[in-house]
Amino acid sequence: MLRGWSVRSKLRLGFGLCIVLLLSMSALFYSRTQELSVSAALLVNSHESILHLKTLERDLELGNLDPQQVNRQLERLLDLSEGEPKQSERLQRFRDLVRRRLRSSPAEKDLRSLGNELEAQVELLLTEERSLLQARQEMLAYGSENNRIGLALGTLGCALLMGAVAGVIHRDLARSVQLLVQASHQVAQGDYSSRLSVEGGDELSAVGVAFNTMAGQVQAEREKLLEAQSELRASNLGLEQRANELQQRSVERQQLQQVMELLQSASTLAEAVKLLGPRLSRLLPSGSGALYFWNASKTMLELSGGWALEDSVEGAFPPEDCWGLRRAKEHVAPVEQPELRCSHWGPQGEGWYSCSPLLAHGEVLGVISLAYPQAPQDSLVSLLRSITEQLSLALANLRLRDSLRQQSIRDALTGLYNRRFLEESLQRELARAQRRDQALSVVMLDVDHFKRFNDTYGHEVGDQVLQAVAEYLQTAVRGEDVVCRFGGEEFCLLCPTLKEPDLSIRLEQLRQGMEGVSVLFQGERLRVTASFGAAVCPDHASEGSQLLLLADQALYEAKHGGRNTFRVSASPIKAGPVGER
């Protein structure tokens, strides 16, 4: 019945039947256990009832009756007799007799009669309770025996079932493994035609199918190996030709690498374009080419360099005149399709033309246009594409380098120069001022009550204040002045050639201008003021660090002089804590 079943299915069947048998045994054992628990509880009740009855019998004989204790015992006996209607009825009659005995003091004759009746009733109750005790003991013993028998039979059934499943699986495995070993020996001796007989769909059959497949593949691979040897000899000839082509490509790649290295050393885009023209003409000697880049307004592409160009090539054109820019990918106009040629080439003769956008990070930097009298070989087309890709990367690196330099010297929040640039510029301006025997003023300014802006309105408003101050300073200073964010709410100005009394006039103008700076917060216009401190080279100091220190001390005096004012250093003073600014 199990022929054709997989080993896994047979195991699942065996374990499933065992689980069902175990669950059935568990349910039956649980039910029997519950019944035994009830029988045990009833047995305990019978023992307790007999104990109470004997106690009452003894108290009646001795005449030592405590009403409260007797009532508790009677109530307990009634509780224990629940489920036994006849015994409960006898106990109620017995309780009535006992209560009569406790309430009355009859004549001796009546008392004796009542006592006899109580003794008879107690004896009857004891007899009945002993009968119940005997029956419950027999029931408990019977249930326990049944449990033992059921457990033994269930365990035996599980063992027999698992043994049967194991026997079936062992028989199938032994036979299949023997056949597999025989077939393996035949294949090992070179008989690749040996196959296993596959029946059914179990795991062993799957092993047989895999073995047959393996033997067939080994035989097929052996035949393919002989064919491959002959093909290898033929391919060696082709490889020699390919090696010659690769050598030529290697020379071209080296030349391209040299061009890219020169581009990496270029510091500006104009310098890079100047280097490209003559070197690309050596890489692509049989054709002509042009490099176009955006003008300042990014409305036209202007001719920035080229080689072997005819006079008809346009010096500038709008982006819609170039198919490569419109399609944002390489555009080729074959010799036989001159109508696909871009109009910015002008009335050129017949030939092969291409335009490739110079793209970097999704942005068009320019376009490289090439022209050949005849369609170039595929290897040259590949070289042209490599040139376009490498050129795009090199130009993007130039732009990135300039962007990183700006980030290194600019403050991200305000766009002003940062402290690092200030330190470099201060040394440069000091050297220039000393060389030309001119003055250099260093001005420190600090936003008044800036901490209150942050604490009252939040850091976002504080950032807006700093941005508004920076915007004002950029428009208020001279072209030769350098404006930097010194740190926090402090700014620093380098003002070449400026000295007293023009310095004080300039500081007052800046102070008044700062009074017009404000930010809008929830409909309220928040006014901004600042305090200024200044020092002049060579009047006060000749070193940069000394000028900054003296300017900061002057700023400290302005803060403590009432804020929204300025001070010019007169002589070095000891710096102290500024406090809230």
C-alpha positions as CSV (number, residue, x, y, z in Angstrom):
1,M,0.0,0.0,0.0
2,L,3.0,2.3,0.7
3,R,4.8,1.5,-2.6
4,G,5.7,4.8,-4.4
5,W,5.6,6.8,-1.2
6,S,8.6,9.0,-0.4
7,V,10.7,8.3,2.7
8,R,9.6,11.7,4.0
9,S,5.9,10.8,3.5
10,K,6.4,7.5,5.2
11,L,8.0,9.2,8.2
12,R,5.3,11.8,8.3
13,L,2.7,9.0,8.2
14,G,4.3,7.1,11.0
15,F,4.9,10.1,13.2
16,G,1.4,11.4,12.5
17,L,-0.2,8.1,13.6
18,C,2.0,8.0,16.7
19,I,0.9,11.6,17.6
20,V,-2.8,10.7,17.0
21,L,-2.3,7.6,19.3
22,L,-0.5,9.6,21.9
23,L,-3.1,12.4,21.8
24,S,-5.9,9.8,22.2
25,M,-4.1,8.1,25.1
26,S,-3.5,11.5,26.7
27,A,-7.2,12.4,26.4
28,L,-8.3,9.0,27.8
29,F,-5.7,9.2,30.6
30,Y,-6.8,12.7,31.5
31,S,-10.4,11.7,31.7
32,R,-9.5,8.7,33.8
33,T,-7.4,10.8,36.1
34,Q,-10.2,13.2,36.6
35,E,-12.5,10.3,37.5
36,L,-9.8,9.0,39.9
37,S,-9.5,12.5,41.5
38,V,-13.3,12.6,42.0
39,S,-13.2,9.1,43.6
40,A,-10.3,10.0,45.8
41,A,-12.1,13.1,47.0
42,L,-15.3,11.1,47.7
43,L,-13.1,8.6,49.6
44,V,-11.7,11.3,51.8
45,N,-15.3,12.6,52.4
46,S,-16.4,9.1,53.6
47,H,-13.4,8.9,56.0
48,E,-14.2,12.4,57.3
49,S,-17.9,11.6,57.7
50,I,-17.2,8.4,59.7
51,L,-14.9,10.4,61.9
52,H,-17.5,13.0,62.7
53,L,-20.2,10.4,63.3
54,K,-18.0,8.5,65.8
55,T,-17.2,11.7,67.5
56,L,-20.9,12.5,67.9
57,E,-21.7,9.0,69.0
58,R,-19.0,9.3,71.8
59,D,-20.3,12.7,72.9
60,L,-23.9,11.4,73.0
61,E,-22.8,8.4,75.2
62,L,-20.9,10.7,77.6
63,G,-23.5,13.4,77.6
64,N,-20.8,15.9,76.8
65,L,-22.5,18.0,74.2
66,D,-21.3,21.4,73.1
67,P,-24.1,23.0,71.1
68,Q,-21.7,25.1,68.8
69,Q,-19.4,22.2,68.1
70,V,-22.3,19.8,67.5
71,N,-23.9,22.2,65.0
72,R,-20.6,22.6,63.1
73,Q,-20.1,18.9,62.9
74,L,-23.7,18.4,61.7
75,E,-23.3,21.1,59.0
76,R,-20.0,19.6,57.9
77,L,-21.7,16.1,57.6
78,L,-24.5,17.6,55.5
79,D,-21.8,19.2,53.2
80,L,-20.0,16.0,52.9
81,S,-23.1,14.0,52.0
82,E,-23.9,16.3,49.0
83,G,-24.6,14.0,46.1
84,E,-26.1,11.3,48.3
85,P,-29.8,12.1,48.7
86,K,-30.7,9.2,51.1
87,Q,-27.7,9.9,53.4
88,S,-28.5,13.6,53.4
89,E,-32.1,12.9,54.4
90,R,-30.9,10.6,57.3
91,L,-28.5,13.3,58.4
92,Q,-31.2,15.9,58.5
93,R,-33.4,13.7,60.7
94,F,-30.4,13.0,62.9
95,R,-29.7,16.8,63.1
96,D,-33.3,17.4,64.2
97,L,-33.1,14.7,67.0
98,V,-29.8,16.2,68.2
99,R,-31.2,19.7,68.4
100,R,-34.2,18.4,70.3
101,R,-31.8,16.7,72.7
102,L,-29.9,20.0,73.1
103,R,-33.0,22.2,73.6
104,S,-35.1,20.2,76.1
105,S,-34.8,18.6,79.6
106,P,-37.5,15.9,79.6
107,A,-38.2,13.3,82.2
108,E,-35.6,10.6,82.5
109,K,-37.8,8.1,80.7
110,D,-38.2,10.4,77.6
111,L,-34.5,11.2,77.7
112,R,-33.6,7.6,77.5
113,S,-36.0,7.0,74.7
114,L,-34.5,10.0,72.8
115,G,-31.0,8.7,73.4
116,N,-31.9,5.2,72.1
117,E,-33.3,6.8,69.0
118,L,-30.1,8.9,68.5
119,E,-27.9,5.8,68.9
120,A,-29.9,3.9,66.4
121,Q,-29.8,6.7,63.9
122,V,-26.0,7.1,64.4
123,E,-25.5,3.4,63.8
124,L,-27.6,3.5,60.7
125,L,-25.6,6.5,59.4
126,L,-22.3,4.7,60.1
127,T,-23.5,1.6,58.4
128,E,-24.4,3.5,55.2
129,E,-21.2,5.6,55.3
130,R,-19.1,2.4,55.5
131,S,-21.0,1.0,52.6
132,L,-20.2,4.1,50.6
133,L,-16.6,4.0,51.7
134,Q,-16.3,0.3,50.5
135,A,-17.9,1.2,47.1
136,R,-15.6,4.2,46.6
137,Q,-12.5,2.2,47.4
138,E,-13.4,-0.4,44.9
139,M,-14.1,2.3,42.2
140,L,-10.7,4.0,42.9
141,A,-8.9,0.6,42.6
142,Y,-10.7,-0.2,39.4
143,G,-9.9,3.1,37.8
144,S,-6.2,2.9,38.7
145,E,-6.0,-0.6,37.2
146,N,-7.6,0.6,34.0
147,N,-5.2,3.5,33.8
148,R,-2.2,1.2,34.0
149,I,-3.6,-1.1,31.4
150,G,-4.3,1.8,29.0
151,L,-0.9,3.3,29.4
152,A,0.8,-0.1,28.8
153,L,-1.3,-0.8,25.7
154,G,-0.7,2.8,24.3
155,T,3.1,2.5,24.8
156,L,3.1,-0.9,23.1
157,G,1.1,0.4,20.2
158,C,3.4,3.4,19.6
159,A,6.5,1.1,19.7
160,L,4.9,-1.4,17.3
161,L,3.9,1.5,14.9
162,M,7.3,3.1,14.9
163,G,9.0,-0.3,14.5
164,A,6.8,-1.0,11.4
165,V,7.6,2.4,9.8
166,A,11.4,1.9,10.5
167,G,11.2,-1.6,9.0
168,V,9.6,-0.4,5.8
169,I,12.1,2.5,5.4
170,H,15.1,0.2,6.1
171,R,13.9,-2.3,3.5
172,D,13.6,0.4,0.8
173,L,16.9,2.1,1.7
174,A,18.9,-1.2,1.7
175,R,17.7,-2.3,-1.7
176,S,18.1,1.2,-3.3
177,V,21.6,1.7,-1.8
178,Q,22.8,-1.7,-3.1
179,L,21.6,-0.9,-6.7
180,L,23.3,2.5,-6.5
181,V,26.7,1.0,-5.3
182,Q,26.6,-1.5,-8.2
183,A,25.9,1.2,-10.8
184,S,28.7,3.5,-9.3
185,H,31.3,0.7,-9.7
186,Q,30.3,0.2,-13.3
187,V,30.7,4.0,-14.1
188,A,34.0,4.1,-12.2
189,Q,35.3,1.3,-14.5
190,G,34.4,3.4,-17.6
191,D,30.9,2.0,-18.4
192,Y,29.1,5.4,-18.8
193,S,26.0,3.6,-20.2
194,S,25.1,2.1,-16.9
195,R,21.8,3.4,-15.6
196,L,19.6,2.9,-12.5
197,S,16.0,1.7,-12.8
198,V,13.8,4.4,-11.4
199,E,10.4,3.6,-10.0
200,G,8.1,5.9,-8.0
201,G,8.7,9.4,-7.0
202,D,10.4,9.2,-3.6
203,E,13.8,10.6,-2.5
204,L,15.6,7.4,-3.6
205,S,14.1,7.7,-7.0
206,A,15.3,11.3,-7.1
207,V,18.8,10.0,-6.3
208,G,18.6,7.5,-9.1
209,V,17.5,10.2,-11.6
210,A,20.4,12.5,-10.4
211,F,22.8,9.5,-10.9
212,N,21.5,8.8,-14.4
213,T,21.8,12.5,-15.3
214,M,25.3,12.7,-13.9
215,A,26.4,9.7,-15.9
216,G,24.9,11.1,-19.1
217,Q,26.6,14.5,-18.5
218,V,30.0,12.9,-17.9
219,Q,29.7,11.0,-21.2
220,A,28.6,14.2,-23.0
221,E,31.4,16.3,-21.5
222,R,33.9,13.7,-22.6
223,E,32.7,14.1,-26.2
224,K,32.7,17.9,-25.9
225,L,36.3,17.9,-24.6
226,L,37.5,16.3,-27.8
227,E,35.6,19.0,-29.8
228,A,37.0,21.8,-27.6
229,Q,40.6,20.7,-28.3
230,S,40.2,21.2,-32.0
231,E,38.3,24.5,-31.4
232,L,41.1,25.7,-29.1
233,R,43.7,25.4,-31.9
234,A,41.5,27.4,-34.2
235,S,41.0,30.1,-31.6
236,N,44.7,30.6,-31.0
237,L,45.0,32.0,-34.4
238,G,42.3,34.5,-33.7
239,L,43.9,35.4,-30.4
240,E,47.1,36.4,-32.1
241,Q,45.2,38.8,-34.3
242,R,43.3,40.2,-31.3
243,A,46.5,40.6,-29.4
244,N,47.8,42.9,-32.1
245,E,44.6,45.0,-31.9
246,L,44.9,45.1,-28.1
247,Q,48.4,46.4,-28.4
248,Q,47.2,49.2,-30.6
249,R,44.4,50.0,-28.1
250,S,46.9,49.9,-25.3
251,V,48.9,52.6,-26.9
252,E,45.8,54.7,-27.4
253,R,44.8,54.1,-23.7
254,Q,48.2,55.3,-22.6
255,Q,47.9,58.4,-24.6
256,L,44.4,59.0,-23.2
257,Q,45.8,58.4,-19.7
258,Q,48.4,61.0,-20.2
259,V,45.7,63.5,-21.3
260,M,43.7,62.7,-18.2
261,E,46.7,63.2,-16.0
262,L,47.3,66.6,-17.5
263,L,43.6,67.4,-16.9
264,Q,43.9,66.4,-13.2
265,S,46.8,68.9,-12.8
266,A,44.8,71.7,-14.4
267,S,43.4,74.2,-11.9
268,T,40.7,75.8,-14.0
269,L,38.4,74.8,-16.8
270,A,40.0,77.2,-19.3
271,E,43.4,75.7,-18.6
272,A,42.0,72.2,-19.1
273,V,40.4,73.1,-22.5
274,K,43.7,74.7,-23.6
275,L,45.5,71.5,-22.9
276,L,42.9,69.3,-24.7
277,G,43.0,70.6,-28.3
278,P,46.5,69.6,-29.4
279,R,46.5,66.3,-27.5
280,L,43.1,65.1,-28.8
281,S,44.3,65.9,-32.3
282,R,47.2,63.4,-31.8
283,L,44.8,60.8,-30.5
284,L,42.3,61.3,-33.4
285,P,44.6,62.3,-36.3
286,S,42.3,61.5,-39.1
287,G,39.3,63.6,-38.0
288,S,38.3,67.0,-36.6
289,G,36.7,67.9,-33.3
290,A,35.3,70.7,-31.3
291,L,34.6,71.4,-27.6
292,Y,31.7,73.5,-26.6
293,F,30.8,74.7,-23.1
294,W,28.0,76.8,-21.6
295,N,28.3,80.6,-21.5
296,A,27.9,82.4,-18.3
297,S,24.1,82.6,-18.6
298,K,23.8,79.0,-19.8
299,T,21.8,80.0,-22.8
300,M,24.4,79.2,-25.5
301,L,27.2,76.8,-26.0
302,E,30.4,78.5,-27.1
303,L,33.4,77.0,-28.9
304,S,36.2,76.6,-26.4
305,G,38.7,74.6,-28.4
306,G,39.1,72.1,-31.2
307,W,41.4,70.8,-34.0
308,A,41.3,70.6,-37.8
309,L,38.1,72.7,-37.8
310,E,36.7,74.3,-41.0
311,D,35.6,77.9,-41.0
312,S,31.9,76.9,-41.4
313,V,31.8,75.5,-37.8
314,E,29.7,77.8,-35.7
315,G,31.4,79.6,-32.7
316,A,28.3,79.4,-30.6
317,F,24.8,77.8,-30.9
318,P,21.7,77.3,-28.7
319,P,21.2,73.8,-27.2
320,E,18.3,73.0,-29.5
321,D,20.7,73.0,-32.5
322,C,22.4,69.9,-31.2
323,W,20.8,66.5,-31.4
324,G,23.1,65.1,-28.7
325,L,22.0,67.7,-26.2
326,R,18.3,67.3,-27.1
327,R,18.5,63.5,-26.6
328,A,21.0,63.8,-23.6
329,K,23.1,61.0,-25.1
330,E,25.5,60.3,-28.0
331,H,24.1,61.2,-31.4
332,V,25.7,59.8,-34.6
333,A,25.0,60.9,-38.1
334,P,26.2,58.2,-40.5
335,V,27.6,59.0,-43.9
336,E,24.5,57.8,-45.7
337,Q,22.2,60.0,-43.5
338,P,23.4,63.6,-43.7
339,E,19.9,64.8,-42.6
340,L,20.7,63.7,-39.1
341,R,23.7,66.0,-38.8
342,C,23.6,68.8,-36.2
343,S,23.1,72.3,-37.7
344,H,26.0,73.8,-35.7
345,W,28.5,71.9,-38.0
346,G,27.4,74.2,-40.9
347,P,27.6,73.2,-44.5
348,Q,30.3,70.5,-44.2
349,G,31.0,67.9,-46.8
350,E,29.9,64.3,-46.7
351,G,31.1,62.3,-43.7
352,W,30.5,60.7,-40.4
353,Y,29.5,63.1,-37.5
354,S,28.9,62.6,-33.8
355,C,27.9,64.8,-30.8
356,S,28.3,63.5,-27.3
357,P,27.1,65.5,-24.2
358,L,29.7,65.8,-21.4
359,L,27.6,64.7,-18.5
360,A,28.6,64.6,-14.8
361,H,26.1,63.6,-12.1
362,G,23.2,64.2,-14.4
363,E,24.3,67.7,-15.4
364,V,25.4,68.7,-18.9
365,L,28.8,70.5,-18.8
366,G,29.2,70.8,-22.6
367,V,29.5,68.8,-25.7
368,I,32.3,67.2,-27.8
369,S,31.6,67.1,-31.6
370,L,33.7,64.9,-34.0
371,A,33.7,64.6,-37.7
372,Y,35.4,61.9,-40.0
373,P,35.4,61.6,-43.8
374,Q,34.4,58.0,-43.5
375,A,32.7,55.9,-40.8
376,P,35.5,55.0,-38.3
377,Q,36.1,51.4,-37.1
378,D,34.4,50.1,-34.0
379,S,37.6,50.2,-32.0
380,L,37.9,54.0,-32.8
381,V,34.2,54.5,-31.9
382,S,34.9,52.8,-28.5
383,L,37.9,55.1,-28.0
384,L,35.8,58.1,-28.8
385,R,33.3,57.0,-26.1
386,S,36.1,56.5,-23.6
387,I,37.4,60.0,-24.3
388,T,34.0,61.4,-23.7
389,E,33.5,59.5,-20.4
390,Q,37.0,60.4,-19.1
391,L,36.7,64.0,-20.2
392,S,33.3,64.3,-18.4
393,L,34.8,62.8,-15.2
394,A,37.9,65.1,-15.4
395,L,35.7,68.2,-15.9
396,A,33.4,67.1,-13.1
397,N,36.4,66.7,-10.8
398,L,37.6,70.2,-11.6
399,R,34.2,71.6,-10.6
400,L,34.1,69.4,-7.5
401,R,37.6,70.5,-6.5
402,D,36.5,74.2,-6.8
403,S,33.3,73.4,-4.8
404,L,35.2,71.7,-2.0
405,R,37.6,74.6,-1.8
406,Q,34.7,76.9,-1.4
407,Q,33.2,74.7,1.3
408,S,36.5,74.6,3.2
409,I,36.7,78.4,3.4
410,R,33.0,79.3,3.7
411,D,30.6,79.2,6.7
412,A,27.7,76.9,5.8
413,L,25.0,79.0,7.6
414,T,25.9,82.5,6.5
415,G,27.9,82.0,3.3
416,L,30.6,84.2,4.7
417,Y,34.3,83.2,4.9
418,N,35.1,81.1,7.9
419,R,37.8,81.5,10.6
420,R,40.3,79.5,8.7
421,F,40.1,81.8,5.7
422,L,40.2,84.8,8.1
423,E,43.5,83.6,9.6
424,E,45.0,83.1,6.1
425,S,43.7,86.4,4.8
426,L,44.9,88.3,7.9
427,Q,48.5,87.2,7.4
428,R,48.3,88.0,3.7
429,E,46.8,91.5,4.2
430,L,49.3,92.2,7.0
431,A,52.2,91.4,4.8
432,R,50.7,93.5,2.0
433,A,50.1,96.5,4.3
434,Q,53.6,96.4,5.7
435,R,55.1,96.0,2.3
436,R,53.2,99.1,1.0
437,D,53.4,101.0,4.3
438,Q,49.6,101.1,4.6
439,A,47.2,100.6,7.5
440,L,45.0,97.5,8.1
441,S,42.0,97.7,10.5
442,V,40.6,94.6,12.2
443,V,37.0,95.0,13.3
444,M,35.3,92.5,15.6
445,L,31.5,92.8,16.0
446,D,29.1,90.8,18.2
447,V,25.3,90.6,18.0
448,D,23.8,92.1,21.1
449,H,21.7,89.8,23.3
450,F,22.0,87.0,20.9
451,K,21.5,84.4,23.7
452,R,18.0,86.0,24.3
453,F,17.0,85.5,20.7
454,N,17.9,81.7,21.0
455,D,16.3,81.3,24.5
456,T,13.1,83.3,23.7
457,Y,12.4,82.5,20.0
458,G,14.4,79.4,19.4
459,H,17.6,78.5,17.5
460,E,15.9,78.8,14.1
461,V,15.2,82.5,14.7
462,G,18.8,82.8,16.0
463,D,20.1,81.4,12.7
464,Q,17.9,83.9,10.8
465,V,19.4,86.7,12.8
466,L,22.9,85.6,11.9
467,Q,22.0,85.3,8.2
468,A,20.4,88.7,8.2
469,V,23.5,90.2,9.8
470,A,25.7,88.5,7.2
471,E,23.6,89.7,4.4
472,Y,23.8,93.3,5.6
473,L,27.6,93.1,6.1
474,Q,28.2,91.8,2.6
475,T,26.3,94.8,1.1
476,A,27.7,97.4,3.5
477,V,31.5,96.8,3.2
478,R,33.9,97.9,0.5
479,G,34.9,95.6,-2.3
480,E,38.4,95.1,-0.8
481,D,37.2,94.4,2.7
482,V,37.0,90.8,3.9
483,V,33.9,89.7,5.9
484,C,34.2,86.5,8.0
485,R,32.1,84.7,10.6
486,F,34.5,84.4,13.6
487,G,32.4,82.0,15.6
488,G,29.0,81.9,17.2
489,E,27.4,85.4,17.0
490,E,30.9,87.1,16.4
491,F,32.0,88.5,13.0
492,C,35.3,89.9,11.9
493,L,36.1,92.5,9.2
494,L,39.5,93.1,7.5
495,C,39.6,96.6,6.1
496,P,42.8,97.4,4.2
497,T,44.1,101.1,4.2
498,L,41.4,102.1,6.8
499,K,42.6,104.0,9.9
500,E,41.5,106.8,12.2
501,P,39.6,109.0,11.9
502,D,37.9,107.3,8.9
503,L,37.7,104.1,11.0
504,S,35.4,105.6,13.6
505,I,33.2,107.1,10.9
506,R,33.0,103.8,9.2
507,L,32.2,102.0,12.5
508,E,29.4,104.5,13.2
509,Q,27.9,103.9,9.7
510,L,28.0,100.1,10.3
511,R,26.4,100.5,13.7
512,Q,23.6,102.6,12.4
513,G,23.1,100.3,9.5
514,M,22.8,97.3,11.9
515,E,19.9,99.1,13.6
516,G,17.9,98.5,10.4
517,V,18.5,94.8,10.4
518,S,15.5,92.7,11.6
519,V,13.8,89.4,11.3
520,L,10.1,88.6,11.2
521,F,8.8,86.1,13.7
522,Q,5.1,85.3,13.9
523,G,4.1,88.7,12.6
524,E,6.5,90.5,15.0
525,R,9.5,92.4,13.7
526,L,12.6,91.6,15.8
527,R,15.2,94.4,15.7
528,V,19.0,93.6,15.8
529,T,21.9,95.7,17.1
530,A,25.6,94.9,17.4
531,S,28.6,96.1,19.3
532,F,32.0,96.8,17.6
533,G,35.6,96.8,18.6
534,A,38.6,97.6,16.3
535,A,42.3,97.7,16.3
536,V,44.7,99.1,13.6
537,C,48.0,98.0,12.3
538,P,50.6,99.5,12.8
539,D,49.1,101.9,15.3
540,H,48.1,99.3,17.9
541,A,50.0,96.1,16.9
542,S,51.8,94.6,14.0
543,E,50.9,90.9,14.5
544,G,47.6,89.2,13.5
545,S,47.0,87.6,16.9
546,Q,47.7,90.8,18.7
547,L,45.3,92.7,16.4
548,L,42.5,90.2,17.0
549,L,43.1,90.3,20.8
550,L,43.0,94.1,20.9
551,A,39.9,94.2,18.7
552,D,38.2,91.7,21.0
553,Q,39.2,93.8,24.1
554,A,37.7,96.9,22.4
555,L,34.6,94.9,21.7
556,Y,34.5,93.9,25.4
557,E,34.6,97.6,26.4
558,A,31.8,98.3,23.9
559,K,29.6,95.6,25.4
560,H,30.2,96.9,28.9
561,G,29.7,100.5,27.7
562,G,26.0,99.8,27.0
563,R,26.0,97.8,23.7
564,N,25.0,99.1,20.3
565,T,28.2,101.1,20.2
566,F,31.8,100.8,19.2
567,R,35.3,101.2,20.6
568,V,38.7,101.6,19.0
569,S,41.6,100.2,20.9
570,A,43.9,102.8,22.4
571,S,46.5,100.5,24.0
572,P,46.6,96.8,24.9
573,I,44.5,96.0,28.0
574,K,44.0,92.8,29.9
575,A,41.2,90.7,28.5
576,G,38.4,89.7,30.8
577,P,35.2,87.6,30.5
578,V,32.7,89.2,28.3
579,G,29.6,87.7,29.9
580,E,26.3,87.8,28.0
581,R,26.7,89.4,24.6
